[in-house]
Amino acid sequence: MENIKIQFKGITRNTDDGISADGECMELINARVNNSSIEPIGKPIMLKQTAHTYSKIYHHSIAKRYIGITESGQMYEMPEDLSSETIMTGDLKAKSIEFIGNTISVITDEGIRYILFRNGSYIYLGEIPEVPEFGIDKEVKAVSVEIDEISDNDDEVRYGNFTKVLSEANKNGCYCYSAAFCAAFRMFDGSYVKSTEIQIVYLDSDDKVTVTYGDRQNPQELILSGGYSGEFFAQTETTLAKWANLLCFKPTFLFEDYDLSAWSDIIIGIEIFSTDNFRTILNAGSSRLTSQFETDIKTPVERANNISLMYNITSLKLGETKKSVDIDVSIDNLATLPHMVDSFNTHHSILPKSSYSYNNRLHLIGIKRTLSSGVRVSSTAKEYQFLIHIYIHASDGDKVIEKWEIGQYIRTFIMYPDSRAYKMIIYRYEYNVPVVGIQIDLKKSDYFDFSFYCKEYEYGRGSVKQNTGFFDVIKISDFESMEVGETTDNMDYEKGNVMYVSNLNNPFFFPADQVYQFNTDIVGVQSNVVALSQGQFGQFPLYVFTKDGIYAMNVGSGKVAYSNQTPVTRDVCNNPDSICGLDTMVTFSTDRGLMVINGTVTELISEKIYGFLPSCSVSSPIIVKILDVASLGDDISSVVFPDYIEEANIGYNYEAKEIVVANMNFPYSYVYSLKTGEWHKISQNIDSFVNSYPYTWAVSGNQILDLNNTHRSVSTIALISRPIKMGTLTHKRILQIALRGIVKRSLSGLYIKGEPVMFRGDTVDIFSDVGMYVLASNDAEHFELVAKKEKMADIRDLVTKMNKSRPYKYFMVCLVGGVRTDVSINYIEMNVDESFTNRLR
């Protein structure tokens, strides 16, 4: 007779022949290995039976709210005590949400929508609005300064007088001949978004001012006028003084009425930007020559074709609709002001496949971008109906998109906020019927992300005309008969290998230099959950999982989020829902199984549960019957683990240091302990996990569950060993089994040291009595019951009666039933007698 002692491990993979030599390999249901003993796991606590069924629930820590999303995308908010469910937005269909401070970024099929938590409640903002349409009113005036001498023939004197009066005009916020202007939103972090169209204001031939000079008895008049043939600068002399006179204009910006009060915490104001003066040479008329001091001056049209810098000349607070310029607009002063940052591409819409919030930056993954309809090209005066077709060399092929406007004429400077646009065709409609059209070829800006066309005034008659360098508008008379062309969809591109990263603490703005591209599609993104030290997440804080492996993103400096991307491993994640951040590692599933990555090292942790588990023995229906004793028959592992994790969600039990693998299509979940390296199962269906650190909450149907039940309670458990051959393959009898530890059946008195056990409102269900069963087989497939012990009393050690059954090669030991969660099972001892079939008689 031989005494065999079996100590416990969790679910362990099959050996080559599927047999365990020592019996340590067991399938555990609702029980875990801890300190070389087996302890029951408390039944999850139901925190809330929700009125709605949520596919995902998020915790907004700053607002102290939970937000649930139903399968249809409807959002509901719940207080932290889960006492109520309040609908948030009626028509918003959310796929997922991310939190950056008080802002919720809602990912939808139509793009990103925003919700702000303010003064104790959520306010729906929607998508970032466009800057209100505006016009520019030019106040034409003459500026005069006293000079020392006058000369029409001395270029030096004449040019000096001009620069003196120009300086005076600029100091008063006036421009000489022309300048370009645009507007943009300034956000709370100082970034600019939604840059408007560039409008050029200039003095044309209709702009005239009469200057009166001389004494009262002999007054004289001088007319200053704009345009190609106009005289915008003149010198005058009286008996008392000499004067230099300059025609100029002072702009006033007039915005349409708007209400952006809901955005007041996000959008600080509307910023106005300007170039310096686009002036002409003094003798720009057709009969004069260039002076020696103006040989390097470019014409206004040349300046407009090469806009490189625009300066922040004034601001409007939200709600303001009118603003004048009250600063010195000379180039010397403008150069000291903040200049405009290119934000023309913020008009396009971004539709991400997924998102991730990390280091107070919003990461958008798998980008689908649609083209904007553009900015205004016609005057704001409403007279004609225009249909504009814009031709773009998009990433997804050439596109033709359209927009409608009502205006009087086509502006001098028209543009599309994307440098890939190459043509516009503008049709004028009457009574909803196209009458005439005009084709305009666009140029690519060398400095900003837009394409443009600038209309130049042509001097002459008939076919003999010359360019002047002055501005003009596109008039209706320039249109001609034209058929309306076809349009396309507005898809720019759909790239699964692109990741956008927002500004710090600003999920509204994604700079062009914060776009990261990989060789293959991105599966998911995840960071280490816990910093290695204060503010330090290690060398590789963020992992990007792609279809050709995992990349680690190195943190950049300044405004750069990541300086470079480093390939770490060729292991490919096959399920984005399996990516989960642990304390210092990240877990993910591959075709090989479940893995963790720590730094640059990956480890496969699911090898122990490859193959079918003991409860999968379809040729032994007795196993199912035994599990049914504790109502655990549905928790038989019906598929192998690699198939199970293909559609599984993974959560992390922070307190127990356990990885929970849950497939909503099965009534059970797998759990891996980082402390022991062992696996077990829980008889709990889980649909998704709640990001409620440090709690481990899960959603099952319309129930919110706390998986960490640390209260003393009753749990139904199952311990099923793999087939045990106990050394050699000779036939053996198990004479007696001793279960060492404390086992208490569910009918036991629920007292510990005289204290009643508390159940947090749960009723004590009488599942079954604890039973121990011994199965035997000669082929390791077909097992039959050979011994059992049921209705066990509250004793420290359980010893079965002596068993004189016939000999077998393989044995299985099963313990099932309802037990207290404050008990433990240490090991099993077996007295085995080897039986020789060829013994001499």
Buried (B, 14 or more C-beta within 10 A) or exposed (E): EEEBEBBBBBBBBBEEEBBBBBBBBBBBBBBBBBEEBBBBBBBBBBBBEBEBBBBBBBBBEEBEBBBBBBEEBBBBBBEEEBEEBEEBBEEBBBBBBBBBEBBBBBBBEEBBBBBBBBEEEBBBBBBBBBBBBBBBEBEBBBBBBEBEEBEEEEBEBBBBBBEBBBBBBBBBBBBBBBBBBBBBBBBEEEBBBBBBBBBBBBBBEEBBBEBEBBEEEEEEEBEBBBBBBBBBBBBBBEEEEBBBBBBBBBBBBBBEEBEBEBBBEBBBBBBBBBBBBBBBBBBBBEEEEBBEBBEEBBBBBEBBBEBEBBBBBBBBEBEEBEBEBEBBBBEEBBEEBEEBBBBBBBBBBBBBBBBBBBBBBBBBBBBBBBBBBBBBBBBBEEEBBBBBBBBBBBEBEEBBBBBEBBBBBBBBBBBBBBBBBBBBBBBBBEEEEBBBBBEBEBBBBEEBBBBBBBBBBEBEEEEEEEEBBBBBBBEBEBBEEBEBEEBBEBBBBBBBBBBBBBBEBBBBBBBEEBBBEBEEBBBBBBBBBEEEEEEEBBEBBBBBBBBEBBBBBBBEEEEEBBEEBEBBBEBBBBBBBBBBBBEBBBBBBBEBBBBBBBEEEBEBBBEBBBEBBBBBBEEBEBBBEBBEBBBBBBBBBBBBBBEBBBBBBBBBBBEBBBBBBBBBEBBBBBBBBBEBEBBBBBBBBBBBBBBBBEBBBBBBEEBBBBBBBEBBBBBBBBBBBBBBBBEEEEBBBBBBBBBBBBBBBBBBEBEEEEEEBEBEEBEEEEBBBBBBBBBBBBEBEBBEBBBBBBEBEBEEEBBBEEBEBEBBBBBBBBBBBBBBBBBBBBBBBBBBBBEEEEEEE
